[in-house]
Amino acid sequence: MKKRRPLDTIIAELNYEESGVPSREVPCALIMNNGRKVLNAWEWMNLRRPEILDFYRNEVFGASPAMPETMSYEILNVKNDALDGRAIRKEIRISFFHQGSCRSWVMLLYIPKDAKGKVPVTVGLNFRGNHTTTAESDVIMTGKKCDGELVEDQRAAQCERWEFARIIDRGFASATVCYHDIFPDFATEEAWEQSIYGLLFPEKSPEELNEKFSAIGAWSWGLSRMLDVLSSEDKIDCSKVMVTGHSRLGKTALWAGANDPRFGVVVSNDSGHGGAALFRRCLGENIEVLVTNFPHWFVSGFDKYAGKDADLKFDQNFLLSLIAPRMLCIGSATEDLWADPKGEFLAGVHASEVYRLFGAEGMPAASHPAADVNVTGEISYHMRTGAHNILWQDWDHYLSAAETVFGRK
Ligand code: GCU
């Protein structure tokens, strides 16, 4: 274990005032490692984008896990009158086999029942188990801690974050898996063992694995595997996929979007530092807090940047740029200073220079919009009045933005 300062001491030093933001230029994502600026979309895609992707793979979120020897899925059940008759509900077990061992997750899927033709789909991970995302009392309880206990045994506890009936009414299918089932979100040896990395590399220690891999890397890989399975659903149009995530799962959605171009719309809700927020503003959380509290989220080498937030050679506009020219939605909340709403917005403004190479505008606003004003472009933004959360107001904007790309119901 690396020696770290006590968390209380670090947190006591954090800045929440705009006046405490150091004045530092945001690095330009278009400047290649050799110092030359890319001139067009081709150079971006073929020269500069791979450099940034490699950087994040080596220094931040790690490499994607390789595919296990076998991946399979099994439809456990189908309910044809779910959500008051609006939806078809399926629960699908996704399993991975490697060298005689297995890991599996259950995906909860709702599909609009009255759909004529194929429908777009939202794909996202949940924090506390599939059974917490819906009021339907017969949904399988998922989300295990390492000791086999459920992370949350309270059904419907997170329903306000997953308003499936309203999502279905907008003409979208929606799929979710509990993130603990992919990598239990604990900085322990058991968590690494039970994760997808434990399946692939049973001989390696967590320290060895953490040099190359991370929990966020596992979760984002899991989102892509969900999409692989959704591709077999004949009612789902897998050319119209929106990946969503709140908070640490917003960081995860961004990294999934960076790695997998099948995600045509990428949603970062209150993702904060390590997600959409610019580190160099030093407002709210910082790298030292992240690597002290959640060392497993990043590769172990990421901690060399602790304390250097203001002077990094990269910043999170680089991560956002990896989504270009696909649609990117950034959501903040007024009370969520920990995640630095303005820093989330500004990273989107700076990522726009990459969108412009594609003849797109990117973020259609130069100054931070007032609360509850939706800005919709290839990069969309809003700041909801209220606390750190994902609520229908947020979903409503993301779905509207996605409809501009996928078409309306
Ligand atoms: C903590 C963490 C954040 C993270 C959040 C969450 O607050 O510091 O970086 O986004 O948890 O995932 O809820």
Boltz pocket constraint, residues with backbone or C-beta under 6 A from the ligand:
constraints:
  - pocket:
      binder: B
      contacts: [[A, 246], [A, 247], [A, 248], [A, 249], [A, 270], [A, 271], [A, 272], [A, 273], [A, 285], [A, 338]]
      max_distance: 6.0
